[in-house]
Amino acid sequence: MSRTALHFSRAAKLILYGSVLTSFLSGSVWFGLHHWFITEGDFGPQHSPAEPVLIRIHGASAFIVMIVFGWVLGRHVPVGWRSHRSRKTGVSVIVATAALVITGYSLYYLVGEDSHDKIALLHVCLGFSLILTLCIHIWKAVKKRHQSTVLPI
């Protein structure tokens, strides 16, 4: 595997960034609607009719993120690890993504009502931490790439 595995093609970036952004935005909007925009209906509190659509979009985009994550683990991570570049932020991205997969799966299949809200809050916090660490990881890579292409005078 070559060092070019550190760099993503435009198509790979579009799929990676698009799926992560779609998952993040749909999850964030769902969370906001679910917790802060409850209306009083004829039969008590009612949630937004957009919630089921948003959670389906969130789940579908999360599956795409998991597929891309597998590709990144197989192609990008080994080359990045050997190059000693951005290891700390890279590991942070891996840990946050893996934890999101585990908490997302847990919310649907494993946890009961007693711990659902706590795991959901953890999932939300992990989502925000993934975006933050991914942005830092990408920023560091772009910064390093620009530093290496600047020619001395």
N, C-alpha and C positions, 0 to 999 in steps of 0.2 A: 504494500500500500504506500502510496506516495504522499508527500507533504501537501499535495493539492487536496487531499481529503480534509484538510483543515478548513478549506474554503468551500462554500456552498455555491452551486450554480444559481442563476436567477430563479429557475423553476423550483428548486429545493427551498430557497429562501421564501418564495411566495407560499408554498405549501406549509412550511414550518411557521412562519410569522402569521399567516392567515388563519391556520387552525388554532394556534395559541391565542391569538387576539379574539377570534370568534368565541372560543371557549371562555376566555376571561370576561369578555363583555356580556355574553349571554348569562353567565353565572352571576356576575355583579349586578346586572339589571334585575335578574330573578330575585336575588337576595334583597335588593332594595325594595322591590315591589312587595315581596312576601312579608317583610318586617316593618316597613314604614308607610305603605300605601294601602292599608286595609280600610275598606269602607263599610259603613253600617247598612246592611240590607234588610229586607223584610223578615228574614229568618236569622238575624244576627250578623256577626262580622263576615264579610266576604272578601276573598282575595281577587286580585286582578285576573280577568280571563286570559291575559297574555302569559301567565305563569306556566301553564302546561306546554305551550309552544316554546317558550324560552328554555325550559328544562330539557326538552327534547333536542333542541339545537345544541345546548350545552353538552348533553350526553353524546350526540353524534360527533361533534367537533372534538370531544375528549377522546373518542376512539381513534380519530385521525391523529391526534397528538400522540397517542400511545404507539401507533404504527411508526410515525416519524421518530419518536423517541427510540424505538428499537433500531431503526436505521442509524440514528446518530450514535447510539451505543456501539454498534458494530463497525462503523466507518470513521466517524469523527473522533471519538474518545480515544481509541488506541494511539492514533497518530498524534493527537494533542498531548496525551500523557507522555509519550516518548520525547516530544519537543520541549517539555517542561514549561509550556506557555499556559498562563491563566488557569493553573490547576485548582486554586482555591475556589474561584468562581465557578469553574466547571463542575467540581464536586458538589458545590452548593446547588447548582441547577439540577444535577442528577438526583440528589437527596430530596429536593423539593418536589420534583416530578414524581419520583417513586412514592413519596409520602402522599401526594395528591391521588395517585392511582389507588393506593391502599385505603385512604379515607373515603374516596368516592365509592369504591367497591363496598366498603363497610356500611356506608349510608344506605345503600340499596339492599344489601343481603345479610349483614351480620349484626348490626346493633339494634337494640330494642328502643322503645320510647324513652326509657330512663336516661340513656346516654346519647340519644340521637342529636339533641341540640348542642351538646359539647363537641361531638365529632364534627357536626356541621360548621360550628364556629372555627374549629381547627382547620377544616378544609378551606374555608374562606381565607383565613390567615395565610395558609400555605399558598393559596392562589396568588395573593398579593406578593408574597415573598418570592414566588417563582418569577413573576413579572419583573420585580426589582433585580433579582440576581441575574436573570437572563439579559436584561438591559445593561447591567454592569459588565457582564461577560462579553457581550457584543461590543460595547464601547471600548473595552480594553483591547480587544482584537483589532478593531478599526484603528485605534490610536497606535498600536504597535505596528500595524501594516503601513500606516502613513509615515511613521518614524523611520522605518526601514527603506522607504522609497525616496526619502529626501536626500538629495545629493549635497555633500559639503561644497562650499564655495572655495 
